[in-house]
Structures are given as C-alpha cells and as structure tokens.
C-alpha cells in the first residue's frame, strides 16, 4: 500500500534510486554521529545512556 502511494507521488524510478542509496546514507550517518561524539564533549552524550550514566556521578 505504501509503495503504491509512493509510486504515484514520486515514481518507481526514483524509489529504486533511493533504495540503492539507503545503505550509503546509513553508513555516512553513523560515521557522522561517531565523529560528533568524538570531537565534542563525549560525556554530554553518554550521560543519556542509562548504563553508563551512573559511572560518572562522583566526577566533580
């Protein structure tokens, strides 16, 4: 059903192009996310991870 709607709006040619680019976009998004965490304050991001959050409470 979703594919029929997308075929009417976008077209099957562009859907096939997007399908070939999805793995590439996922890989670059992952690389970008890791780079963001690496080059910024990593504790800012890791404070939202429940398991790791408790490890840094006494660091002041």
C-alpha atoms as an extended CHARMM CRD file, in Angstrom:
* protein
*
        60  EXT
         1         1  UNK       CA              0.0000000000        0.0000000000        0.0000000000  PROA      1               0.0000000000
         2         2  UNK       CA              2.8000000000        2.4240000000        0.8870000000  PROA      2               0.0000000000
         3         3  UNK       CA              4.6300000000        1.5110000000       -2.2960000000  PROA      3               0.0000000000
         4         4  UNK       CA              1.5560000000        2.3060000000       -4.3980000000  PROA      4               0.0000000000
         5         5  UNK       CA              1.2710000000        5.7380000000       -2.8040000000  PROA      5               0.0000000000
         6         6  UNK       CA              4.9750000000        6.4150000000       -3.3030000000  PROA      6               0.0000000000
         7         7  UNK       CA              4.7660000000        5.2600000000       -6.9250000000  PROA      7               0.0000000000
         8         8  UNK       CA              2.0160000000        7.7760000000       -7.5750000000  PROA      8               0.0000000000
         9         9  UNK       CA              3.8140000000       10.6450000000       -5.8210000000  PROA      9               0.0000000000
        10        10  UNK       CA              7.4860000000       10.0400000000       -6.6120000000  PROA      10              0.0000000000
        11        11  UNK       CA              7.6570000000        7.3790000000       -9.2860000000  PROA      11              0.0000000000
        12        12  UNK       CA              9.2320000000        3.9330000000       -9.3840000000  PROA      12              0.0000000000
        13        13  UNK       CA             12.4780000000        5.2030000000      -10.9530000000  PROA      13              0.0000000000
        14        14  UNK       CA             13.2610000000        7.4620000000       -8.0110000000  PROA      14              0.0000000000
        15        15  UNK       CA             12.2130000000        4.8500000000       -5.4710000000  PROA      15              0.0000000000
        16        16  UNK       CA             14.7740000000        2.4220000000       -6.8890000000  PROA      16              0.0000000000
        17        17  UNK       CA             17.4460000000        5.1470000000       -6.8090000000  PROA      17              0.0000000000
        18        18  UNK       CA             16.6770000000        5.8810000000       -3.1460000000  PROA      18              0.0000000000
        19        19  UNK       CA             16.7940000000        2.1740000000       -2.2880000000  PROA      19              0.0000000000
        20        20  UNK       CA             20.3230000000        1.9180000000       -3.6540000000  PROA      20              0.0000000000
        21        21  UNK       CA             21.4310000000        4.9650000000       -1.6300000000  PROA      21              0.0000000000
        22        22  UNK       CA             19.9080000000        3.9470000000        1.7370000000  PROA      22              0.0000000000
        23        23  UNK       CA             22.8580000000        1.7800000000        2.9060000000  PROA      23              0.0000000000
        24        24  UNK       CA             25.2670000000        4.5430000000        1.9280000000  PROA      24              0.0000000000
        25        25  UNK       CA             23.2610000000        7.1710000000        3.8220000000  PROA      25              0.0000000000
        26        26  UNK       CA             23.0730000000        4.9400000000        6.9060000000  PROA      26              0.0000000000
        27        27  UNK       CA             26.8440000000        4.3980000000        6.8500000000  PROA      27              0.0000000000
        28        28  UNK       CA             27.6310000000        8.1140000000        6.4900000000  PROA      28              0.0000000000
        29        29  UNK       CA             25.0960000000        8.9800000000        9.1790000000  PROA      29              0.0000000000
        30        30  UNK       CA             26.7720000000        6.5480000000       11.5480000000  PROA      30              0.0000000000
        31        31  UNK       CA             30.2070000000        7.9620000000       10.7420000000  PROA      31              0.0000000000
        32        32  UNK       CA             28.8900000000       11.4790000000       11.2930000000  PROA      32              0.0000000000
        33        33  UNK       CA             27.3600000000       10.5340000000       14.6370000000  PROA      33              0.0000000000
        34        34  UNK       CA             30.5540000000        8.9030000000       15.8510000000  PROA      34              0.0000000000
        35        35  UNK       CA             32.5900000000       11.9200000000       14.6920000000  PROA      35              0.0000000000
        36        36  UNK       CA             30.1970000000       14.2670000000       16.5080000000  PROA      36              0.0000000000
        37        37  UNK       CA             30.6020000000       12.3450000000       19.7520000000  PROA      37              0.0000000000
        38        38  UNK       CA             34.3750000000       12.0930000000       19.2620000000  PROA      38              0.0000000000
        39        39  UNK       CA             35.0380000000       15.7630000000       18.5720000000  PROA      39              0.0000000000
        40        40  UNK       CA             32.6170000000       17.1700000000       21.1490000000  PROA      40              0.0000000000
        41        41  UNK       CA             32.1850000000       16.5330000000       24.8550000000  PROA      41              0.0000000000
        42        42  UNK       CA             31.5060000000       12.7870000000       24.8250000000  PROA      42              0.0000000000
        43        43  UNK       CA             30.1890000000       12.8330000000       28.4000000000  PROA      43              0.0000000000
        44        44  UNK       CA             27.4020000000       15.1570000000       27.2820000000  PROA      44              0.0000000000
        45        45  UNK       CA             26.1080000000       12.4010000000       25.0040000000  PROA      45              0.0000000000
        46        46  UNK       CA             26.9140000000        9.4390000000       27.2350000000  PROA      46              0.0000000000
        47        47  UNK       CA             25.0080000000       10.9210000000       30.1840000000  PROA      47              0.0000000000
        48        48  UNK       CA             21.8330000000        9.9380000000       28.3250000000  PROA      48              0.0000000000
        49        49  UNK       CA             22.8540000000        6.2640000000       28.0880000000  PROA      49              0.0000000000
        50        50  UNK       CA             21.2830000000        4.6050000000       31.1610000000  PROA      50              0.0000000000
        51        51  UNK       CA             24.0240000000        2.0320000000       31.8570000000  PROA      51              0.0000000000
        52        52  UNK       CA             26.9130000000        4.4710000000       31.5280000000  PROA      52              0.0000000000
        53        53  UNK       CA             25.1480000000        7.3810000000       33.2520000000  PROA      53              0.0000000000
        54        54  UNK       CA             25.7800000000        6.0310000000       36.7620000000  PROA      54              0.0000000000
        55        55  UNK       CA             29.5350000000        5.7150000000       36.2540000000  PROA      55              0.0000000000
        56        56  UNK       CA             30.1680000000        9.4740000000       36.1910000000  PROA      56              0.0000000000
        57        57  UNK       CA             28.0990000000       10.7060000000       39.1500000000  PROA      57              0.0000000000
        58        58  UNK       CA             31.0880000000       11.1480000000       41.5250000000  PROA      58              0.0000000000
        59        59  UNK       CA             33.2540000000       13.0350000000       38.9890000000  PROA      59              0.0000000000
        60        60  UNK       CA             33.2440000000       16.6550000000       40.2020000000  PROA      60              0.0000000000
